[in-house]
Amino acid sequence: MWDSEYAAQLLPAFLPAFAVTIGATITGFMLAVLFGLLFAIAGRSAAAPVRWASRSVVEFIRSTPLLVQAFFLYYSVPMLTPVAMPAFATGVLALGLHYGTYMSEVFRSGIDAVPRGQWEASTALHLSKRKTWISVILPQAIPPVIPVMGNYLIVIFKETPTLMAITLVELLLTAKTEASATYRVFEPYTIVGLLFLAVSLIFSLGIRRLEKKWSFGRENEKGGLR
Amino acid sequence: MNAPWLDWLPMLLDGTLITIQVALLSAVVSIVLSALAGLGSLSRYAVVRLISRAYVELFRACSLLVLLFWVYFALPFLQIELSKLMAGVLAIGLNIGAYGAEIVRSSVSAVSGGQREAGIALNLSGTQRMLRVILPQAAVRMVPPFGNLMIELLKSTSLVYFITLSDLTYEAMVLRNNYYVWTPYIFGLLLLIYFLISSCISLVSRLLERRLAVWR
């Protein structure tokens, strides 16, 4: 059943694929943070059309599958515009846009938790909009939501195999290629499954510890204020 | 030049029906698993708690697409052969069920302890307490997150495309081969259909929430 020798032969092929998976995860996550911030700030804009547009875009992206969005970006955008992006760039853009909409909700909750007085104080100090966001609101809104952001890092990691549909050579596509070359499917898919399981379990353990430390520190802070 | 919308409709309709079928079946599997593992996490028996927690942790950590590949391609090597539909429903149900279990667990434990004590004081049996006191109150809390989870479920049905089950996404890819120049229109339409089905799910979830909250 399980052929260890064959499994060992597979490892060299999986190493670069693992690097691609991790690269896509990290780049996708950074884009998701960026888009998330943009959506969250636009969702609170003073101009109603901007607010409405941002919320509609978020709603639409959240309601449709990542796979179809990746197809749209990879196969349709080059036909509609002169821009043709390679699979990696398209894939991380799709991940970033898709999870940016989730991230915007995370940031929104963080921003809502900043006391009103902070906004009023910024107005009183005559700070510009930009300065208010960058120096007053975001530094208070982001730290409490860091553990939740970490959860989305794991979610993005688990979603990277979807990008094999647009020919990104990540772990699962490598397993498929190996399987079709040797007609032995059990080992490659099992190795990839265990790899995904191990990485996300280790990560979520780390995030849980971070969460505990974080909430502990924050409780202390509150206690200190009293 | 107009896009031949009408030629596409029969195939997209077939695909939509398959997508809805996969979604409904895996919704049933995932809701049953959520209830079992969610209530199991709160069981007084350590073994039941352990099994429930292990299921939730394991399947939340697993990538759905990798699970789907494993169930469809690797399981036959253990003499378990499933049809495409069964493999898709099983993988999606197992994955979404693990998330649903957390919703059930947190909603049930959010019902105040006083309610449980009042049930004991009124001499209700454990089952009566659960069914008539705790669950009706927990259900109101469960509906909105379950609505979101069902949208996640709908979106994840698109992954059955990879095991060539002829769902909406698969049919759209076939159409794209036949009508290559219309690719952007086909994918645009595809996104729109998914958006419409998602909107129906959130509408149902909102109606259900209003219905269940009547007693409040």
Interface residues (C-beta under 8 A of the other chain):
Chain A: M1 F60 R62 S63 T64 P65 L66 L67 V68 Q69 F71 F72 Y75 S76 M79 L80 I154 F157 K158 E159 T160 P161 T162 M164 A165 L172 A175 K176 A179 V185 F186 Y189 T190 V192 G193 F196 L197 S200 L201 S204
Chain B: E57 L58 R60 A61 C62 S63 L64 L65 V66 L67 F69 W70 F73 A74 F77 L78 I151 L154 K155 S156 T157 S158 L159 Y161 F162 T169 A172 M173 R176 V181 T183 P184 F187 G188 L190 L191 Y194 F195 S198 S199
